[in-house]
Amino acid sequence: GKRFGFVRFEDVADTQQLLKKVEDTWIGTYKIRANLPKFKRGDAQRATHKDTGDLGDTVVRTKNPIPNRIDNFSSYKEVVVGEDIRAINRKKAADEAIQKRARRRLTDEEYRSGILEVQTDPDMFKKLQQCYVGYLNHIEEAENFQVSLWMEGYQRIKASSLGLDLVLLTSPEDGEIESAVAKNRSWWEKWFSTVKPWRPDLLPKGRRLWVRLFGVPLHIWGWE
């Protein structure tokens, strides 16, 4: 379960000194751990002394000797495990290319057949026709706009976020929103670039997603 990698150095006179220098390396709060390889290139069957790490002269006979494919630029894993990783990756890439070609662009008929058709609620549709939609100048103000409405004296106007830049304005009294905008246009223009009656085709630039993060320092909290 530990992450590791293999590193090859050139012109090494003292392997133990190199090992000591590598193990003295820190990356932040993580200390590098290193070990010398048990085999030299092409000497996969030669044994090592555990106390010094130096190559010994005893030849170990194994039932399934490790193939020597280092001269073919094989990786350490390929040599030890005996798998041709590059061949596996080539086959995987070829399979992905076939699948990509199979995912052709849908025709208009196929696209429409996959759309879920839902009937509108007549009561809700009638109610929305009395509402207005405001385009925010700054999308981060969507959460605070309701409080600002109350503080300005608009107690019966309700603001609901429709997405990043749109706010739905509703009122139980017909014409109240239109009258409020007309009488105090400068205040509304401070919040919105435009306010217009609701239509089904008015869509926001995007939706807000909440992602839960742990360990975020307080001093970097902010909109960005």
Stockholm file with secondary structure:
# STOCKHOLM 1.0

chainA/1-224         GKRFGFVRFEDVADTQQLLKKVEDTWIGTYKIRANLPKFKRGDAQRATHKDTGDLGDTVVRTKNPIPNRIDNFSSYKEVVVGEDIRAINRKKAADEAIQKRARRRLTDEEYRSGILEVQTDPDMFKKLQQCYVGYLNHIEEAENFQVSLWMEGYQRIKASSLGLDLVLLTSPEDGEIESAVAKNRSWWEKWFSTVKPWRPDLLPKGRRLWVRLFGVPLHIWGWE
#=GR chainA/1-224 SS CCCCCCCCCSSCSCHHHHHHHHHTCEETTEECCCCCCSSCTTCTTEEECTTTCCEEEEECCCSSCCCCCGGGTCCHHHHHHCCCHHHHHHHHHHHHHHHHHHSCCCCHHHHHHTSCCCCCCHHHHHHHTTCEEEEESSGGGTTTHHHHHHHHTCCSCEEEECSSSEEEEECSSTTHHHHHHHHTHHHHHHHEEEEEECCTTCCCSCCCCCCCCSSCCGGGCSCC
#=GC SS_cons         CCCCCCCCCSSCSCHHHHHHHHHTCEETTEECCCCCCSSCTTCTTEEECTTTCCEEEEECCCSSCCCCCGGGTCCHHHHHHCCCHHHHHHHHHHHHHHHHHHSCCCCHHHHHHTSCCCCCCHHHHHHHTTCEEEEESSGGGTTTHHHHHHHHTCCSCEEEECSSSEEEEECSSTTHHHHHHHHTHHHHHHHEEEEEECCTTCCCSCCCCCCCCSSCCGGGCSCC
//
